[in-house]
Amino acid sequence: MHHFHLREEALYCEQQGLSALAAQYGTPLYVYSASSIRDNFCRLDTALAPLNHLICYAAKANSNLAILSLLAQLGSGFDIVSGGELYRVLQAGGRADRCTFAGVGKTRHEIEYALREGVYCFNVECEAELETINEIAGMLGKKAPIAIRINPDVDARTHRYISTGKSHNKFGIGLDRAEEVYARAALLPHLQIRGVQTHIGSQILDAQPFVEAICKLIPLVTRLRELYQIEFFSVGGGVGILYKEALESGSPDWWQKNTSSPLTLEKYAAELLPHLSSLGLKILFEPGRSLVGNAGVLIAQVVQVKQTPAKRFVIVDAGMNDLIRPALYESFHQVIPLKPSSVTPGDLADLVGPVCESGDFFLQDVALPELQPGDYIALMSAGAYGFVMSSRYNSRPLVAEVLVEGSHSFLVREREQWADLIRGEHLAI
Ligand SMILES: *Cc1c(COP(=O)(O)O)cnc(C)c1O
């Protein structure tokens, strides 16, 4: 479900025309729909209502303050992977006691900060980390709440860069060693065993790997509840969204038709619920992409159209530094021209950015409509792992972000200027 739609062949975010936003705020521009995020959260929360549960939004998917604040107001908790993310969540009005702190390389400084702020739980990824957290908690005169991330060794059948639940991945502790590591944690005086956690990967469009991971962990979870009175089981995130689909259809109204993913949030909840409801534990969910992915687009402007003997290149002002997913994960974003009348597909072309890398492309060999310099396009479903992964490569300032609610738009991140590029840099000699 999202609130981007075509009206008289022009693309809208809620009640706001995207061309008008591009003209007002400039490009490249990330635009997010507040109603889409709210709907996604509420749909998942409602579908999970039969369970004692907490949704901990994975802040890394999109950590703009306005989005964290929107989710905090809906009662969301947060899954964080750095001290910086905890800082953001707190600045946005989120509660530390609803934060789980994940990640394989938490530094001592980050652990100390999270302990002082009182996070709900540290999701621990290796034995040595238990010792580190125990020692820091002892120094601060606190007990650190912990869960151990268990790697269930299931195949999430997703891109290899975003698969995390196989035994060859760097994440978590193998099921075979889980009880032993919990027993060690129980002996450490400044730790309090609070739960168990797993997360198998991202952009998963089939419920089966989730169910498989949960079923593999249930005997362990039941044992841990008896042994240590754990209070939660976190099943991680990873529900995918639709990126592709409609490209082939060619019809201008396809976007409205293809909004249901093979794994909707309702279906995901319905498939998992039977396995989780009898555990007698609080169940944590850590969705990132599925809450914000289809709630955002990246608008770019055509700078140049270059015809070579081999190909037509449509060059836009957004590059891989602004949206790295195609270059990093070979992922696909649907492109929609914002000019009405330019929706009919033309000759095969590449849609590329201005960055000096051959990997700087958004589409290759697709039937792009006729586009002229000055035209706007939208790269759809760019709300997750979009802006947050951007960089200043090629000395390109970070772009602006806008949040739309109904007919209102809010600048939630200012566009950087050239002066921002050299802030903090010093001449050496
Ligand atoms: C990235 C991550 C998530 C969120 O994954 P999505 O695919 O965006 O839902 C959840 N939990 C952990 C531990 C993660 O690292």
The ligand as an SDF file (V2000), in Angstrom:
LIG
                    3D

 15 15  0  0  0  0  0  0  0  0999 V2000
   18.6040   -4.6240    8.5320 C   0  0  0  0  0  0  0  0  0  0  0  0
   17.9980   -5.3270    9.6770 C   0  0  0  0  0  0  0  0  0  0  0  0
   16.6050   -5.3730    9.8110 C   0  0  0  0  0  0  0  0  0  0  0  0
   15.6610   -4.7970    8.7950 C   0  0  0  0  0  0  0  0  0  0  0  0
   15.6710   -5.4820    7.5880 O   0  0  0  0  0  0  0  0  0  0  0  0
   14.5930   -5.1180    6.4620 P   0  0  0  0  0  0  0  0  0  0  0  0
   14.9210   -6.0590    5.3630 O   0  0  0  0  0  0  0  0  0  0  0  0
   14.7990   -3.7090    6.0790 O   0  0  0  0  0  0  0  0  0  0  0  0
   13.2520   -5.3640    7.0470 O   0  0  0  0  0  0  0  0  0  0  0  0
   16.1030   -5.9790   10.9350 C   0  0  0  0  0  0  0  0  0  0  0  0
   16.9100   -6.5260   11.8800 N   0  0  0  0  0  0  0  0  0  0  0  0
   18.2490   -6.5040   11.7750 C   0  0  0  0  0  0  0  0  0  0  0  0
   19.0790   -7.1110   12.8420 C   0  0  0  0  0  0  0  0  0  0  0  0
   18.8420   -5.9130   10.6750 C   0  0  0  0  0  0  0  0  0  0  0  0
   20.1680   -5.9090   10.5630 O   0  0  0  0  0  0  0  0  0  0  0  0
  1  2  1  0
  2  3  1  0
  2 14  2  0
  3  4  1  0
  3 10  2  0
  4  5  1  0
  5  6  1  0
  6  7  2  0
  6  8  1  0
  6  9  1  0
 10 11  1  0
 11 12  2  0
 12 13  1  0
 12 14  1  0
 14 15  1  0
M  END
$$$$
